Amino acid sequence: MGKFVITKRTNGEFQFNLKAGNGQTILTSEGYSTKAAALNGIESVKTNSQDDNRYDRKESSNGKPYFNLKASNGQNIGASEMYESVSARENGIESVKKNAPDADTDDQTA
């Protein structure tokens, strides 16, 4: 089972990572000014992760596939790592869909 891990960046912003059951990070959030905003971001990932249309499939300048997960308003709520292949990116999307809805939250800032 996956989990959301909330941490604090060196600049004071909060962020979260969605980790798969094996501990691998599968989605990283933007920086948030408050913990409450980060928690709202987690709820948005849980909601939007089930809609395939919310995944913006991209390719980096060096040709590596990745994806962004977008909220209903079009705002990015999370980004994946860079993958070696399109099929690996699709597996990453499926992992987010599988892990996000029931993931626990591990607040490491408390």
C-alpha positions in Angstrom: 0.0 0.0 0.0 1.2 3.5 -0.9 1.7 6.5 1.4 2.0 10.2 1.1 5.1 11.6 3.0 5.0 15.2 3.9 8.4 16.9 4.4 9.6 20.5 4.7 12.1 21.9 2.2 15.1 24.0 3.2 13.2 27.1 2.0 10.4 26.4 4.5 7.9 25.1 2.0 6.0 21.9 2.5 5.9 19.2 -0.1 4.7 15.6 -0.4 5.8 12.5 -2.2 3.5 9.6 -3.0 5.5 6.4 -2.4 4.5 3.0 -3.7 4.3 0.0 -1.4 8.0 -0.8 -2.2 9.0 2.7 -1.0 9.8 4.1 -4.5 8.6 7.7 -5.0 6.1 7.8 -7.8 4.8 11.4 -7.6 6.3 14.6 -6.1 4.3 17.7 -5.4 5.1 21.4 -5.9 6.1 23.4 -2.8 3.3 24.7 -0.6 3.5 27.6 1.8 1.4 25.9 4.5 0.9 22.3 5.7 -2.8 22.8 5.1 -2.2 23.6 1.5 -0.1 20.4 1.1 -2.8 18.3 2.7 -5.3 19.8 0.2 -2.9 18.8 -2.5 -2.9 15.2 -1.2 -6.7 15.2 -1.3 -6.5 16.5 -4.9 -4.2 13.7 -5.9 -6.5 11.1 -4.4 -9.4 12.6 -6.3 -7.8 13.3 -9.6 -5.5 10.2 -9.9 -8.4 8.1 -11.1 -9.1 10.2 -14.2 -6.7 9.3 -17.0 -7.4 12.7 -18.6 -5.7 14.4 -15.7 -2.3 12.8 -16.7 -0.3 15.1 -18.9 2.2 12.8 -20.7 5.4 14.6 -21.6 8.9 14.1 -22.8 11.9 16.0 -21.4 14.4 17.8 -23.5 16.7 14.8 -23.3 14.0 12.5 -24.6 13.0 10.9 -21.3 9.2 10.3 -20.8 7.5 11.7 -17.6 4.1 12.9 -16.5 2.4 15.6 -14.6 -0.9 15.0 -12.7 -3.2 18.0 -13.1 -6.2 19.1 -11.0 -9.6 19.9 -12.6 -8.5 23.5 -12.9 -5.5 22.5 -15.0 -2.9 23.2 -12.2 -0.1 20.8 -11.7 -0.4 18.9 -8.4 2.4 16.4 -8.9 5.2 15.3 -11.2 6.8 11.9 -11.9 10.4 11.0 -12.2 12.0 10.7 -15.6 11.5 7.2 -17.1 13.6 5.2 -19.5 10.6 4.3 -21.8 7.1 5.2 -22.5 5.9 1.9 -21.1 7.7 2.6 -17.9 5.9 6.0 -17.7 2.6 4.2 -18.2 3.4 1.8 -15.4 4.2 4.8 -13.2 0.7 6.3 -14.0 -0.9 2.9 -13.2 1.0 2.9 -9.9 -0.3 6.3 -9.0 -3.9 5.2 -9.8 -3.5 2.1 -7.7 -1.7 3.7 -4.7 -3.1 7.2 -4.3 -6.8 6.6 -3.3 -6.2 4.6 -0.1 -2.7 5.9 0.8 -2.0 6.9 4.4 -0.3 10.2 5.2 3.0 10.2 7.0 3.7 13.8 8.3 7.4 14.0 8.9 7.2 17.7 9.8 5.3 17.2 13.1 
